[in-house]
Amino acid sequence: ENDCPVMVFRCAAIYGPGRNLLISVKQGRARRIEKTGLVFSRIHVEDLAQTLEASIKKPRPGEIYNVSDDEPSPPSEAVEYACKLLNITPPPLIPFESADLSEIARGFYLTCKRVDNKKIKEELGVKLKYPNNKSGLDAILKTM
């Protein structure tokens, strides 16, 4: 209406050097909540940045893009992997039903957060540097 070309980017859980599971594990804040079938998509901040850069080079006003990596995974597995990288014993696995969670946190675990990123690859030509959370955490660990 007002000649402002807008694109919308719906981002999965963003992580990177300043905000990631390695930090949570080291600080003793990570929990392994288990809920059958639950997975989350994530996106490394560098891959988010390259997606935004690609959209500037190939603008498509009015388009909506999901920005995520290729492999959603259970949050409990992601915490376990972070612990493995740090040689720390993983926290105990807690069933969702008995986990002491705030109302907001409980809502977070109620539905899968699986995101399809096909459109950023096909339309914007994005090639993810970190196609899964493991490769992203591996790279972050090298900088810590």
Phi, psi and omega in degrees: 000322183247030175056035177251106181290119184239138170238147181250135179238113178263111188262140170289185180300121184270132176222163180181196185304326183265351183210104183197172182292333178298319178295314180300318179295313181299326181276357180075019182264347184286139177233148177253095179265127182254126174220118185306129176082356183278128174224155176234142169271153179223170174211130175287142184302327178293323178288326173297314181298317180291331176293315179296320177297318178298324180290332177289322181285332180231068184295138177224076183309138179092349182279153177240129183237135170270130182244111181203170174278187186272341191230090174300147180215158177297138180301326180295324178290323179296318178295317179300320179293318178300318178297319179300315180300325183266002183056044179243137177297128180297149174296159181298149176284126182246122176299139181308317185299330183253004181287138177275097185236148173293166179300320179295314179296319179300318178298326179299325183271358185285330181228151176294146177244059181268123185242137178266119183259012185305322185294322179292331179283313185286316185271326183256351179073025181289132172240109186296133175284327181235086185288351176209167183297326181297313181294325177293315179294322177303314181293319180296319181302324180295340181262356183273000000 
